[in-house]
């Protein structure tokens, strides 16, 4: 009788483990294949990232070096994509300009999410007066037009790469804070959080160990959306002359320089436009695929 009882207990303890393994295998099979609309854009992004990160090792001419023989030239030997209106190699400027655009594209959303995460956790976990104060600050921040903030930072602090990342990052704070607050409110009253409080865990440990791992998924989805947005906004700022200053190239700045000779040398503006378009489109396609997989994983976990 004792053997039967112990066998039943072993089966009862092993059954959840078997179920969890089955769920994990099923999720792995569902998320293993993304399809061509994920891998083709991913290959493009890898090519662009490798080209920009390792730009000093490709043997390209300096981005500001002038070739007096080939000015506004179409593709020729030594200049695979031609030269701009000052005789500078267009391929070199696109590669070096990509370092600026990609840096802003990744840094700005992470700055915004990092600060918004702190505000959202405080508002959603403590609620009360903290939630009200942070809510008022966020509403006030949203009342200021984003272009005014970008102009203010450009005039006061200059157009350095760091300040462009910070100014764009500030625009992402309100949305990130609201997403974090909503997710935190959902988990702050769950049983495992209440149990951690009853065991005497500190608020910082609860937020770090219990709440944050559960709210990270909507923040990841938010970052995936904002990376291409940041690249486009930085390109727009460069086009308006509000981003990094010459001679540092950026995709938007190259496009702005090409518009002056658009009728005679359209390749100067069109080539960086196509590169920027394909990069932003690839980020959107990859982000959509990853967000769908994250949603599948969350549904499977539930």
N, C-alpha and C positions, 0 to 999 in steps of 0.2 A: 504493500500500500504506500509505503514511504517512497519507494522507487517511482511509482506512478505519479505521485504528487510532485516529486522533484522533477520528473520528466515534463510534466505539464507546466511547471514554473519555468523550466528552461525554454520550452517552446514559446511561452508568453513573452519571455524576455528577448528571444531571438527574433520574433515576428516583426517588431518595428524596425529592427536593423535591416531585415530583408526588404521591407517596404521602402526604406530610405535608399537602399542600393538600387532597387528597381527604378525609383524616381530619378536618381542621379544618372543611370544609364539612359533612360528615356530622354532626359534633357540633353545629354551629350549627343545623342543621335539627332535630335531636333536642331541643335545649334551647330552641327558639324559642317553643314553645307549652307553657304550663303548665296551662291549663284553668281552669274556673270556681272550683274549690276552691283555687286560688291567687289569682286576681285579685279575687274578692269579699272575702276576708279582707284582702288587700293594700289595697283601697280603704278598708275600715274602719280599718285601722291608719294610713293616711295622714290620714284625717279626724281621728282621735284625736290624732295627732302634731301636725297643724297647729293644731287647737283648743287644745292644751296649750302649744305653743311660743309661739304668738301670743296667749296669753290676755290680756295687757295691752291689746291693740288691739281687742278685741271689744266694748268698752263695757259689760261686765258689772259689776254692783255688786261692791264688795269682798266677799271670801269671809267676812269676819267682821262685815259690816254687818247689823244687826238691823232688821227691818221689824216694828214693833209692831202693825201692822194685820193682817198675815197671819202667823200663827204656826201651824205644822203645817198649812199650807194646801195643798190640791191645786193642780194647775196653774191659774194665773190670769194675767191680763194683767200683764206686768212680771216674772212668775216662771213661765217656760214649763214647768219641771219641779216647781213648787211650792216650799215652804220647809220647813226642818227644824223640830225641836222648839224652837228658839230664834228662829225667824223669819228665818233666813239663807237666801239664795237657793241652792237646791239645784244648779242648773246651774252657777253660779259656783264652788261648792265642789267639784263633780265635775271641772270643768276644771282648777282650781288643784290639786286633789288628784291629778289625773293627772300633773302635772309631777313630783310626788314619786314616784309609783309607777313611772313610766317611767324616771326618773333612776336609781332603785335597780335597776330591771330591766336596764338596760344597763350601769351602772357596776359593779355587784357581780360579774357574770360576767367582765368584762374585768380586774378586779383579780385575781380568782382565777386566770384563765388566764395573766395576765402573770407572776405569781409562780410558778405551777405550771410554766410554760414554762421558766423559768430552772432550777428544780430538776430537771425532767425531762431537759433537755438535758445538764446536768452529770452526772446519774446514768447516762444512756444512752450518753453519749460517752466518759466517762473510766472508767466501771465501777469495779471494784475496791473500795477502801475508801470512795470517794465514794458509790458506789451503795449500799453497806451502810449508811452513816451516814444518807443521805437516806431510804432505805427504813425505817429505824428511826424517824426523825422523823415520817414520814408515818403509819406504823402507830400511833405514840403519839398523833398528832393525831386520827386516826380513832377512837381509843378514848375520846375526850372527847365526850359528847353535844353535838350542835349547839345545843340549847336552852340548855345551860349556858354555852356561849361567848357566845350572844346576850344572855343575862341578865347575864353578867359585864361585857360591854361597855356594856350599857345602864346598869348601876349605877355603874360606874367613870367612864365618859366621858360619860354623858348620852345623850339621844335625839336628837342632831343628825343631819341628813341625811347628813353626811360619815361619821360613825361607824356609821350603819346600813349604808351602802354597804361600808365596810371590814369590819365584822363579818360581813356576808353573804358578801362576797368571800372571806374566809378559809375559809369552809366549802367553797368550790369548789376550793381549792388541791390537796388530795390526789388527787382524780379527774383534774384537769388534769395534775398531775405524772405520774401513772401512764400516762395516754394518751400524753403527750410522751415519756416514757422508752421505752415499747414501740415507738413509731414511730422514735425515734432509734436504738435497738438494731438496727432493721431496716435503716437506711440507713448506720450508722456504718462498716460493713465493705464497702460497695459499692465498685465499681471506681473511680467518679469521686471518691469521698472518698479512697481510697488513692492515687489519682493526684495529688490536690491536696496530700496529705501529702508525697509523693515530690518534688513541685516546690517544697517548702519553705513552703507556705502556713501561716499561723498558725492555731491552733485557733479563735480568734474568727472569723477570716475563713471557715474551713471551716464552722463552725456557722451563720454568717450567710448565706453564699452557696450552700452545697451541701446542708446538712441542713434548715435552717428552711423553705425553699421547698417541700420535699417532705413536711413533716409539718404544714403549715398546714391542710390539708383536714380531718383529724379534729378539729382544734381549732375550726375554724369550725362543724363539726357540733355539737361540744360546747357552744359558745356559743349556738347556735340552740335547743338543748334547755334551757339554763339561764336564758334570758331570761324565759320565762313562769313558770319555777319561782321565780325571784327576785321577780317581781311578786306571786305568790301568798303567798310567805313574808312579804314586807313587809306585805301586807294582813293576814295573820294576826298579825304583831307589832303592827300598828296596832290591830287588834281587841282585843289583850290590853293595850294601852297601853304597849308597849315600843318603839315607833317614834318618829317625830317628835312633839313635844309640841304640844298646843293652844296658840294657835288655828290653827296650820298644819294645813290639811286634808290628808287622804290617803283613798284609797278605803276602806281597812279601818277607819279612824277614823270615817268617815261611817256605815258600816254598823253599827259598834258604838254610835254615838249613836242610830241609828234603832231598835235593838232595844228600847230603853226604851219606845217608843211604837208597837211593832209591831202591837198589836191595834187601835189607833185610827187610826194613819197609816202603813200598811204601805209607802207609796211612798217614804218617807224611807230605808228600808233596801233596798228592792227595786230602785230605780233604779240606785244605784251597784253593786249586786250584778250586775245585768244588764250594765252597762257593763264591769265587771271580767271577767265571764264571757266576753263576746264578744271582749274584747281578748286574753285568755289563749288562747281557742280559735283566734283568728286567728293569733296567733304560732305556735301548734302546727301549724296547717295550712300556713302559709307555710314554717315550718322543715322540715316533712316534705317539701314539694315541692322545696325547695332542696337538702336532703340527698340526695334521689333523683337530682337533676341532677348534683350533685357526684360521686356514685357512678358515674353514666354517663360523666362526663368522665374520671374516673380509669380506668375500664375501657377506654374508647376510647384513652386515652393509652398504656395497657399494650399 
